[in-house]
Amino acid sequence: MAWLSEFVELNKKLHDRESFACTKEPLNLFLKTQASKHAQDKVSKTYVLLGTETLENGKSPICAFYTVSPSSIERKTLPEKISKRLPRYPIPVILIGQLAVNACYIGSGLGQITLIKALKFALSISDDLGGFAVIVDCLDDDAESFYLKFGFEELVRTNGKMRMFLPMKTIAQLP
């Protein structure tokens, strides 16, 4: 199945969350049970990439998604060469809270496409509101490896999970 070219905000009336299945059950569960509620409560927003075909239920299939929200980090968690230039109060950032690709698209490059779209979206938000970097909380070692390939750096490790960051200056250099 092919996908459309643009991500759109999740709409549970139009987008089929139930048929989405990636290889990480917490991400499937988030999309199916929490994403719409988080948007309603203004906690985060989820953006989906839809398939080109309509399903029997009249809804569009979701090929990939990402979730973003504002956040902040403590200056002291950044490497000293970066932190010494920043204010002493919490640093505003954009959190990519979830990012997933339907399992049937693994190996298609859709993960990279989704990440780049999410990063460019975060950059556009930071142009209007500010935001020093994008941060991600890695679900597991696979996620760490994925983000490392795209230049993310370790910020802090808590309870065995890594939080990583990528400065907006780096994102601004994306083609």
C-alpha positions in Angstrom: 0.0 0.0 0.0 1.2 3.5 -0.8 1.1 6.5 1.5 0.1 10.1 1.1 2.8 12.8 1.1 1.8 14.9 4.2 1.2 14.1 7.8 -2.1 15.3 9.3 -3.4 15.6 12.8 -5.0 12.4 14.1 -8.8 12.3 13.8 -10.3 9.2 15.4 -13.4 9.6 13.3 -11.5 9.4 10.0 -8.3 7.5 10.8 -8.3 3.8 11.6 -6.2 3.4 14.8 -7.3 -0.2 15.3 -5.5 -1.6 12.2 -2.2 0.1 13.1 0.4 -2.5 14.3 4.1 -1.7 14.7 6.5 -4.1 16.5 6.3 -2.2 19.8 3.1 -2.8 21.7 3.4 0.3 23.9 3.3 2.4 20.8 0.3 0.5 19.4 -1.5 1.0 22.7 -0.7 4.7 22.8 -2.2 5.3 19.4 -5.3 3.3 20.1 -6.1 4.4 23.6 -4.2 7.6 24.5 -3.3 9.8 21.5 -6.8 11.3 21.0 -7.3 11.9 24.8 -3.9 13.6 25.0 -4.8 15.9 22.1 -8.2 16.7 23.7 -6.4 17.5 27.0 -3.7 19.6 25.2 -1.0 17.3 26.5 0.4 16.4 23.0 -0.6 16.2 19.4 -0.3 13.2 17.2 0.3 13.4 13.5 -0.4 10.5 11.1 0.6 9.6 7.6 -2.3 7.9 5.9 -2.4 5.2 3.2 -3.8 6.1 -0.2 -6.7 3.5 0.0 -9.8 3.6 2.2 -10.6 0.6 4.4 -13.9 -1.3 4.4 -14.9 0.6 7.6 -14.6 3.9 5.6 -11.6 5.1 7.5 -8.1 5.7 6.3 -5.3 3.4 7.4 -2.4 4.8 9.4 1.1 4.1 7.9 3.1 6.0 10.5 2.7 8.5 13.3 4.6 10.8 15.6 3.6 12.8 18.7 5.0 16.1 19.8 4.7 18.3 22.9 6.5 21.2 24.5 8.9 20.3 27.2 12.0 21.6 29.0 15.3 20.2 30.2 17.7 21.2 32.9 20.7 23.1 31.6 23.0 20.9 33.6 22.0 17.8 31.7 23.5 19.2 28.5 27.2 18.8 27.7 29.2 21.6 29.2 30.4 23.0 25.8 26.7 23.6 25.0 25.3 24.5 28.4 27.8 27.2 29.2 26.1 29.4 26.5 22.6 28.9 27.8 20.5 30.6 30.6 20.5 29.0 34.0 16.7 28.3 34.0 15.0 25.2 32.3 15.7 25.1 28.6 12.6 24.9 26.3 12.6 21.9 23.9 10.2 20.0 21.7 9.6 16.3 22.8 8.9 13.7 20.1 7.1 11.4 22.6 6.3 8.6 20.2 7.2 7.7 16.7 6.2 4.5 14.9 5.8 2.9 11.5 3.3 0.2 10.7 5.1 -3.1 10.6 4.2 -3.8 7.0 6.4 -0.8 6.0 9.6 -1.9 7.8 12.5 -1.5 5.5 10.8 1.0 3.2 12.5 4.1 4.6 9.3 5.3 6.2 10.9 5.5 9.6 13.5 8.0 8.3 10.7 9.9 6.5 8.6 10.1 9.6 11.5 11.3 11.8 12.5 14.0 9.3 8.9 15.2 9.0 8.7 15.3 12.8 12.0 17.2 13.1 11.0 19.8 10.5 7.7 20.2 12.2 9.5 20.8 15.5 11.8 23.3 13.8 8.8 25.2 12.5 7.4 25.4 16.1 10.7 26.6 17.5 10.8 29.4 14.9 7.6 30.8 16.4 7.9 29.8 20.1 11.5 29.0 20.7 13.0 25.7 21.5 16.7 24.8 21.8 16.5 21.2 20.7 14.3 18.1 20.0 14.4 15.4 22.7 13.3 11.8 22.5 12.9 9.2 25.3 14.0 5.9 23.9 11.7 3.0 24.5 14.5 0.4 24.0 17.9 -0.3 22.4 16.4 -0.4 19.0 15.1 3.2 19.4 18.5 4.3 20.7 20.2 2.8 17.6 17.7 4.5 15.3 18.1 7.9 16.8 21.9 7.6 17.0 22.0 7.1 13.2 20.4 10.5 12.8 22.9 12.4 15.0 21.0 12.4 18.3 23.3 12.5 21.4 22.8 11.1 24.9 21.3 13.6 27.3 20.7 11.4 30.4 19.9 7.8 31.2 17.3 7.1 33.8 16.1 3.6 34.9 17.9 2.1 31.9 16.1 4.4 29.4 18.0 6.9 27.4 16.9 10.5 26.8 18.5 11.9 23.7 18.7 15.4 22.0 19.3 17.0 18.7 19.9 20.8 18.6 17.6 22.9 16.4 20.7 24.3 14.8 21.5 20.8 13.5 17.9 20.3 12.4 17.9 23.6 10.5 20.6 22.1 8.2 18.4 19.3 7.0 17.8 19.4 3.3 
